[in-house]
Amino acid sequence: MSDHYVKVKVQLEQMKSFGEDAEKEGVDTEEQLPVSSPPASVSPDPSSTTIAGRDASNISITCKHRGKSRTKQGKDDKNSCGKDISDLSLHGSVVSAHDGKNLNRLGHERTLHIRGTGKILQGKSETNGNYVTIHASKNVQDMRREDGFKLPKKRRPVTVDTSKAKTSLEALKLSIKQLKWKEFPLGRRTACDIYWHGVSFHDNENIVSGQVNKFPGMIEMLRKINLSRAVRTMQELFPEEYDFYPRSWILPEEYQQFSTQIRMVKENDATVNPTFIVKPDGGSQGDGIYLIRDPSDLKLMAGSQAKQGVVQEYIQKPLLIDKLKFDIRLYVLIKSLEPLEIYIAKEGLTRFCTEPYQEPSQKNLSHVFMHLTNYSLNVHSGNFVHSDSQSTGSKRTLSSVLYRLAAKGVDIKKVWSDIIALVIKTVIAVVPELKVYYQADIPPGKPGPTCFQILGFDILLMKNLKPVLLEVNSNPSMRIEHEQEVKVNDVKIKAFMLLFYYYYFISIILFFQVAPGVFEYVPSPVDEDVKVGVIRDTLRLMDPGHKKPSTSQPRAAGFEHREEIPMEAETQERSPDEGALPSLCLKQVYPKYTKQFNYLRLVERIAALFIRFLGVKGNMRLGPTAFRTFIRTCKLSNSNFTMASVDILYIDITRRWSGTTPDSREAGMGLQAFVEAFFFLAGRRFKSLVLKEQVVSLLELCEAQLESQSGVEDRRSLSCSRALPRAVKTQTLGLTNPQLGSPAPLRRAASQDYRLHQKLKPRTLRANVEN
C-alpha cells in the first residue's frame, strides 16, 4: 500500500500544481471523468487514449480548486481526490496511446479522450516516465478547430418546388426521397433551391433565384420547323457531319420546291417511288403524323388555315428485332449553355412497333402500328405487351437491345460512339438560338435563375447500324406507370350527370353502359428503372451544395482529326450524403470531347455578334439601325457595297423571313435571318472560297475589327486615367487591361482548329466512344 500511496500522492501534487497555474490565470477548473465500475476498456488511438465502460455515470473523478490560496489544502483534498483516483487505478489502468520511443521524449504530450463526453485530458511525460501535468482540455470539437481541422457541418436539405411538375411528379418524388431532400408540393413563399416545371420555363414567372429545369425558348427551338432549320444551316456548313438528319422540307412555304424535286426524281427514274413522312410542327405523341408517296397527298389546309409542319424522307430500311421496327429514346441533360455542358444517360428505352414491319407500299401506308414507333400510339394496339422484364415486351431498355446486337457480332462501341456524336452535333446546332432566347428572358445583370433541362432524343438505327435523328422532345414523358385494362364481367356502369339550367330547371340524365374494361395506372418497372435514375442524378448534378470539379478547358488549338475519343473509368466524387446512392447514370460528353467537336461551333460565333448588336436588353430582333451599325463597325461596306445596298439587303431578308413566322410579335431581323445575311456577306467578300471557309474568314475579320475597336476604347480610358490619383490609376490600369478576359485568342485558336480540320480531310470524324 505504501507504493500505491506514493503514486497517489504524486498524482495529487501534479493536479495541485495544475490548479495553481489555473488559479493564476483566473480560471475555475472543474472536470468530471465518468468511469465504469468494471475494468475499463482502453482503445488506442494515434493521438488519444479512450476510457469507456458500460455505465459512464457510476464513478467520477472530481477535482475542484477554488480560492486564491493553496496553502490550506490538506488531507480532505488528498483523501477525496486520492480515493477516487485510487479507484480508477484499481478498476482500470490508464494506458497512453503513445508507446515506444515516444514515451521517453521530454515534454511529450498525451491525451485521454473520454467517450460520450467530448472531453480530453492532456498531459506531458518526462524522460523517466513520470506524468508531469494532467489538465482538463476543451471539447474535441474545440481542439480540432484550434488545430485547423474543419468539422463537417450538417447540410441543410436541398429544397425542391414540385408544384408544377405534372407528369414527372411520381418519378420526381421518388428521386427526392432517395436523396433525402425536402419537397414543397404546393410551392413555397421563400425561394427554393430547385424549381421543377412540367412544361416550360414560364410555368412560374416569379422566380428570381435558384435553378429551373427548363430553358427559355427550348419548346420553340425544338419544334419540327425550327429544329429542321437549325440542322439545315449546319448541313450547309458541314454536310458530311450532319448527314444523320433526313432531308426535310418546311410546309407550306416549301411545298412548291418539294413537289418540283419529287417530280424530277420520278421523271429521271420511273422505278424510284420514295415514301415521305409528314409531321405537324407542334405535334406530339404521334398526333397528326402520316405517310405519303406523292406530293398531292399532302393535307395542307386545316379549315381556312395552312398547316405548319415538315415533310421528311422516310427511312425504308430500319434495323429490325423480332421482325419489328423500333426506335431509341435517349435522355440528354443540358446542364448549362455557358459553358456548354452535355450529359447523356447511359441507359435509355427502346419502343417497338406492334405489327411486323414491311417496306411501305400503297396498301400499308396507313398501318401506324407497323411504321410508327410512338408509345402513345402502339399502347392502344391489341398486340402491345407490357412486361416487367427489361429485355422483352413492347418497351425495353436500351442496354438489353445492345447486348442482343452484340451477341450477333455488332460493334456496339461504334454504334454508341455514333449516337454520342449525333447528340453533341444536334445540341451544337440548337444552342445559338437558345442563347438568344436566354438573354431575352434573363438579360445580363438582371436577377434570375440558372437553367438546366432534360431532353428526349428519338433515334432510329438503320439496317447498316447508322443512327438517324427523328426528333428531339423538349418535354419527354417521365411517367413511370402505364395504363392497363382491368376487365369487369357483367357489370353495368351507371353514370349520372346533373345539369342545372338557370334557377328553375333541373334535368337528370341516367344512362347505362356495359364496359368491356376499366383502365387503371400500374407501375412500369422498365420506366422506373430508367427515368428515376435520370431525374435523381440530374438533381445530384444540380445540387447547389455540390462542389464543381475543376474541369480544365481543353485547348482549342489542339484538335486532331484522326484522334479518337479515349475510354477511361469515370470517377465521381460523392458527398457524405450520397454514400448509399449508386454511381451516376449520366455520362459527361461535353466539354469532355471538346477537341473533337469544337470546330463545329461557327454559328455560335455568329450568334455572339448578333447578340452584341441587339442593343436593347430583352430584345430578340435586330433593327435596321443596329444592322447598319454592325456593317459599319466591322467595316463591311465599300464602294461596291454601299450603305444603301445594306438597307436593301436588310429589307429583302427581313421581309422574306417575316412571312415564314406570321405569329411573330416583334419586327426586325431574327437570328436565322441574320445568319442568312452573314452567309451572303461572306460569299460576297470571299468569292473564291467554299461557304464554310467564307464564313470563317468573315468571322475572323469581324472579330478582329471589334477587338481593335475595344483596344482603342481601352487606350482612351488609360489616357484619361493619367489625371487620376496614383492608387486609383493603378486600379484602373488593372481593370482596363485589354488582355484580361479577351476572347480573341480563343477565337483565333478555334479558327486554327478549323483550318487543321480542313487539312486532315477527306477522312471523316468518328468519335470512338465507349460507355
Order of alpha helices (4+ residues) and beta strands (2+ residues): alpha-beta-beta-beta-beta-alpha-beta-beta-beta-alpha-beta-alpha-beta-beta-beta-alpha-alpha-beta-alpha-beta-beta-beta-beta-beta-beta-beta-beta-beta-alpha-alpha-beta-alpha-alpha-beta-beta-beta-beta-beta-beta-beta-alpha-beta-alpha-alpha-alpha-alpha-alpha-alpha-alpha-alpha
